[in-house]
Amino acid sequence: SLNAVLRNPSPRKMVREDKATWKTNYFMRLIQYMDEFPKMFLVGVDNVGSKQMQQIRQSLRGRAEILMGKNTMIRKAIRGHLENNPALEKLIPHIKGNVGFVFTKEELTDVRDLILANKVAAPAKAGAIAPLDVFVPKGNTGLGPEKTSFFQALAIPTKIARGTIEILNDVHLIKKSEKVGASESTLLNMLKISPFSYGLVIQQVYESGACFSPDVLDITSEDILSRFVEGIVNVASVSLEIGYPTVASVPHSIINGFKNIAAVAVETEITFPQVEQLKAFLENPEAFASLAPAADAAAAAAPAEEAKEEKKEEEEEEESDDDMGFGLFD
């Protein structure tokens, strides 16, 4: 009957309605976070399991919020909110692969450090893309001679020492960005080596409308000052070379101009107050040489004169105390 249908709607219809409600709630939550939090990280979540994600959420609790979602839903939510926040469009080109967001109001470097601290060592699984170069160190493996074939298959030089296999040299087993082979994976597991570490990978940083690489967070005030000074030097050099005056080059131009005028004045009868002493020195260097010892003697005599004055003052104070007619404890 109709009443029975209304009381017991089809499971398919319930799932569709629940999914639609979930999408609506997700859009609202994502937009709320983007409006509420001025800072966010766009993070890659490849190879991060649910247990590890739970640990990351716990470590960030009270300091940041994590929100995952399908890329199509994220793009749709952002595009629908561009009228209110056009700067969010800068994020859209970076939303690819398995990604999510970490929203925060804290210092970006502090939250970044918490994210990076939650990496977990992982074995090299066959077929996985190596995120780094993997080396097997030389030395005793603790494995018996029956395992020699595994090393021979990978052309790893070994010898038997005290009943166990010993690797003779460090071996570059897996290169970065290459697929991990079954033999390499088996050998690393036998050696109990977990060469990889997985966690959230920060791909982009967003702060108050600006979207930038996470490397920017490592730039210090000293780096900025150094780059600024380097830029001024470069501008001054180019300006001087092409004869185009700028704020950076004018002091150098003035100094160079004075040097040129002084050189002309020295070679001619032209003179002016700033160059008179220079001309006098060039005409009679001995006269100035005699001033150097006198200046040194005056500098050395000054401390001695001060010491003499202090001693004289102390003697006068002692004489005045004697004239009082009584001592300290009389």
C-alpha positions as MATLAB code, in Angstrom:
seq = 'SLNAVLRNPSPRKMVREDKATWKTNYFMRLIQYMDEFPKMFLVGVDNVGSKQMQQIRQSLRGRAEILMGKNTMIRKAIRGHLENNPALEKLIPHIKGNVGFVFTKEELTDVRDLILANKVAAPAKAGAIAPLDVFVPKGNTGLGPEKTSFFQALAIPTKIARGTIEILNDVHLIKKSEKVGASESTLLNMLKISPFSYGLVIQQVYESGACFSPDVLDITSEDILSRFVEGIVNVASVSLEIGYPTVASVPHSIINGFKNIAAVAVETEITFPQVEQLKAFLENPEAFASLAPAADAAAAAAPAEEAKEEKKEEEEEEESDDDMGFGLFD';
ca = [
       0.000    0.000    0.000;
       0.927    3.688   -0.285;
       1.313    3.980    3.481;
       3.681    1.044    3.513;
       5.831    2.649    0.806;
       5.976    5.939    2.713;
       6.901    4.148    5.921;
       9.591    2.064    4.215;
      11.192    4.042    1.369;
      13.546    2.175   -0.907;
      17.164    1.873    0.369;
      18.422    3.325   -2.935;
      16.449    6.546   -2.396;
      17.724    6.859    1.200;
      21.349    6.453    0.093;
      20.913    9.090   -2.624;
      19.380   11.565   -0.167;
      22.074   10.875    2.438;
      24.797   11.384   -0.158;
      23.266   14.661   -1.296;
      23.018   15.838    2.305;
      26.620   14.811    2.932;
      27.806   16.784   -0.118;
      25.899   19.861    1.002;
      27.376   19.617    4.483;
      30.866   19.132    3.026;
      30.563   22.236    0.820;
      29.349   24.289    3.772;
      32.143   23.031    6.014;
      34.877   23.675    3.425;
      33.639   27.213    2.736;
      33.274   27.879    6.469;
      36.897   26.842    7.079;
      38.160   28.925    4.148;
      36.386   31.988    5.553;
      37.281   31.314    9.188;
      40.961   30.398    8.817;
      43.328   32.892    7.128;
      46.021   30.249    6.609;
      45.985   26.786    5.101;
      48.245   24.078    3.743;
      47.384   22.082    0.634;
      48.777   18.636    1.450;
      49.314   15.398   -0.445;
      48.098   12.307    1.390;
      49.505    9.469   -0.713;
      50.345    6.335    1.304;
      48.841    7.794    4.497;
      46.623    5.214    6.200;
      43.600    5.884    8.396;
      45.499    5.067   11.598;
      48.293    7.502   10.743;
      45.757   10.162    9.744;
      44.098    9.755   13.133;
      47.453   10.301   14.851;
      48.051   13.440   12.777;
      44.618   14.799   13.697;
      45.348   14.206   17.379;
      48.717   15.980   17.202;
      47.099   19.010   15.508;
      44.047   19.142   17.757;
      43.388   22.649   19.011;
      45.860   24.136   16.548;
      44.594   23.113   13.107;
      41.731   21.410   11.280;
      42.186   18.755    8.582;
      39.662   18.345    5.789;
      39.913   15.846    2.944;
      37.673   15.471   -0.087;
      37.420   14.587   -3.756;
      39.113   17.026   -6.106;
      35.954   17.632   -8.136;
      34.039   18.556   -4.989;
      36.842   20.830   -3.748;
      37.050   22.662   -7.084;
      33.265   23.013   -7.250;
      33.115   24.428   -3.716;
      35.920   26.926   -4.412;
      34.443   28.076   -7.741;
      31.101   28.621   -6.054;
      32.764   30.846   -3.461;
      35.007   32.937   -5.753;
      32.551   35.831   -5.746;
      33.150   36.259   -2.011;
      36.854   35.360   -2.058;
      38.443   35.645   -5.546;
      41.935   34.871   -4.185;
      40.949   31.219   -3.680;
      41.172   30.727   -7.454;
      44.971   30.513   -7.034;
      44.492   27.139   -5.337;
      42.560   25.478   -8.170;
      45.582   24.628  -10.423;
      47.225   22.831   -7.484;
      44.251   20.620   -6.631;
      45.334   17.418   -8.334;
      46.157   13.967   -7.057;
      45.262   12.796   -3.583;
      45.125   16.060   -1.612;
      43.463   17.721    1.347;
      43.642   20.864    3.490;
      45.089   21.757    6.867;
      43.496   24.983    8.154;
      45.075   27.009   10.959;
      45.329   30.367   12.719;
      48.703   29.501   14.274;
      52.186   30.307   13.015;
      52.678   28.467    9.727;
      56.162   27.235   10.641;
      54.921   25.727   13.921;
      52.092   23.810   12.239;
      54.415   22.815    9.389;
      56.830   21.296   11.911;
      54.007   19.324   13.557;
      52.903   17.979   10.178;
      56.431   16.908    9.216;
      56.999   15.315   12.630;
      54.181   12.846   11.982;
      55.955   10.753    9.380;
      55.987    6.974    9.730;
      58.735    4.631    8.528;
      57.480    2.254    5.858;
      58.890   -0.731    3.945;
      59.607   -0.524    0.231;
      56.673   -2.311   -1.363;
      57.056   -3.831   -4.813;
      55.622   -1.528   -7.478;
      55.832    1.619   -5.339;
      57.616    4.704   -6.692;
      60.704    5.419   -4.607;
      60.553    8.926   -3.059;
      64.306    8.832   -2.442;
      67.498    6.923   -3.198;
      67.914    3.740   -1.171;
      71.332    2.444   -0.146;
      72.202   -0.833    1.553;
      75.210   -0.359    3.856;
      78.186   -2.678    3.813;
      78.661   -5.004    6.765;
      77.357   -8.214    8.259;
      73.703   -8.921    7.508;
      73.132  -11.668   10.054;
      71.616  -13.819    7.279;
      72.731  -17.392    6.658;
      74.526  -18.607    3.510;
      71.276  -20.046    2.125;
      70.153  -16.472    1.353;
      73.115  -15.772   -0.938;
      70.985  -16.125   -4.077;
      68.980  -12.996   -3.178;
      72.161  -10.911   -3.188;
      73.480  -12.561   -6.356;
      70.237  -11.747   -8.197;
      70.851   -8.056   -7.489;
      74.604   -8.241   -8.243;
      75.522   -7.312   -4.674;
      79.092   -8.418   -3.804;
      79.161  -10.532   -0.639;
      81.259  -13.030    1.269;
      80.564  -15.535    4.008;
      82.074  -14.488    7.336;
      81.524  -16.514   10.518;
      78.639  -18.375    8.950;
      76.721  -15.266    7.826;
      76.555  -13.112    4.702;
      78.599   -9.919    4.705;
      78.070   -7.131    2.146;
      81.432   -5.885    0.887;
      80.458   -2.378   -0.317;
      77.663    0.143    0.101;
      75.107   -0.570   -2.622;
      72.807    1.938   -4.371;
      69.840   -0.424   -4.500;
      66.959    1.810   -5.634;
      67.089    5.159   -7.417;
      64.696    7.985   -6.654;
      61.500    8.062   -8.768;
      62.030    4.468   -9.959;
      59.649    1.593   -9.297;
      60.609   -0.766   -6.504;
      61.194   -4.265   -7.879;
      60.069   -7.460   -6.180;
      63.672   -8.581   -5.526;
      64.644   -5.231   -3.979;
      61.532   -5.246   -1.800;
      62.184   -8.806   -0.601;
      65.823   -8.103    0.209;
      65.048   -4.935    2.177;
      62.398   -6.780    4.172;
      64.876   -9.571    4.923;
      67.362   -6.963    6.152;
      64.583   -5.287    8.170;
      65.182   -1.973    6.411;
      62.217    0.411    6.072;
      63.736    3.094    3.827;
      60.663    5.195    3.152;
      58.681    7.475    5.428;
      55.156    8.587    4.678;
      53.049   11.440    5.976;
      51.290   14.572    4.815;
      53.356   16.300    2.123;
      52.935   20.084    2.014;
      52.481   21.100   -1.621;
      51.283   24.707   -1.345;
      50.802   27.298    1.382;
      47.949   29.822    1.352;
      47.939   32.893    3.585;
      45.646   35.911    3.355;
      45.134   35.621   -0.396;
      48.723   34.646   -1.305;
      49.576   31.158   -2.553;
      53.238   30.087   -2.437;
      55.674   27.174   -2.219;
      56.430   25.709    1.239;
      60.130   26.521    0.676;
      59.281   30.161    1.398;
      58.703   29.253    5.060;
      62.421   28.489    5.423;
      63.494   31.996    4.377;
      64.910   33.950    7.347;
      65.241   37.705    7.959;
      68.968   37.355    7.272;
      68.203   35.788    3.872;
      65.886   38.666    2.967;
      68.440   41.287    4.051;
      71.202   39.520    2.120;
      69.088   39.369   -1.054;
      68.108   43.035   -0.618;
      71.731   44.154   -0.309;
      72.685   41.974   -3.274;
      69.929   43.607   -5.325;
      71.115   47.109   -4.421;
      74.676   46.226   -5.439;
      73.467   44.834   -8.779;
      71.314   47.909   -9.498;
      74.204   50.228   -8.633;
      76.607   48.277  -10.870;
      74.267   48.324  -13.866;
      73.431   52.012  -13.340;
      77.109   52.974  -13.209;
      77.893   50.860  -16.273;
      75.209   52.434  -18.483;
      75.439   55.925  -16.954;
      71.846   55.961  -15.727;
      71.578   57.527  -12.236;
      69.528   55.741   -9.570;
      69.229   56.067   -5.794;
      71.602   53.104   -5.441;
      74.227   54.489   -7.828;
      74.247   58.229   -6.988;
      76.539   57.928   -3.904;
      79.067   55.999   -6.013;
      78.757   58.551   -8.828;
      79.434   61.426   -6.415;
      82.499   59.681   -4.959;
      83.828   58.815   -8.417;
      83.182   62.375   -9.589;
      85.063   63.827   -6.617;
      88.001   61.496   -7.305;
      88.112   62.681  -10.920;
      87.965   66.371   -9.923;
      90.651   65.841   -7.268;
      92.882   64.143   -9.852;
      92.464   67.107  -12.240;
      93.149   69.603   -9.414;
      96.341   67.798   -8.424;
      97.668   67.935  -11.981;
      96.719   71.607  -12.575;
      96.644   74.957  -10.769;
      92.960   74.529   -9.963;
      92.280   74.349   -6.236;
      89.384   74.317   -3.780;
      89.162   73.762    0.006;
      88.440   70.012   -0.158;
      91.616   69.327   -2.149;
      94.080   71.795   -0.578;
      95.325   69.370    2.105;
      95.742   66.607   -0.485;
      97.856   68.901   -2.689;
      99.933   70.008    0.310;
     100.580   66.390    1.250;
     101.704   65.489   -2.266;
     104.027   68.520   -2.406;
     105.657   67.869    0.998;
     104.982   64.352    2.379;
     107.777   64.745    5.011;
     105.864   67.509    6.741;
     102.935   65.198    7.316;
     105.148   62.259    8.286;
     106.475   64.249   11.255;
     102.920   64.667   12.526;
     102.368   60.937   12.965;
     104.815   60.378   15.907;
     103.533   63.547   17.583;
      99.983   62.306   17.318;
     100.990   58.928   18.780;
     102.838   60.619   21.646;
      99.836   62.816   22.395;
      97.564   59.789   22.435;
      99.911   57.934   24.803;
     100.332   60.973   27.066;
      96.607   61.464   27.530;
      96.028   58.372   29.770;
      99.147   59.202   31.816;
      97.893   62.755   32.358;
      94.498   61.446   33.451;
      96.122   59.007   35.904;
      98.218   61.867   37.354;
      95.100   63.994   37.842;
      93.268   61.119   39.594;
      96.233   60.515   41.937;
      96.368   64.224   42.800;
      92.642   64.234   43.638;
      93.051   61.175   45.913;
      95.928   62.862   47.813;
      93.810   65.981   48.327;
      90.950   63.861   49.716;
      93.313   62.091   52.174;
      94.656   65.451   53.401;
      91.140   66.749   53.985;
      90.288   63.619   56.030;
      93.343   64.177   58.259;
      92.257   67.737   58.903;
      88.957   66.545   60.369;
      90.730   65.453   63.565;
      89.059   62.057   63.987;
      89.077   58.687   62.326;
      86.227   56.567   61.078;
      85.854   54.617   64.310;
      86.682   57.360   66.856;
];
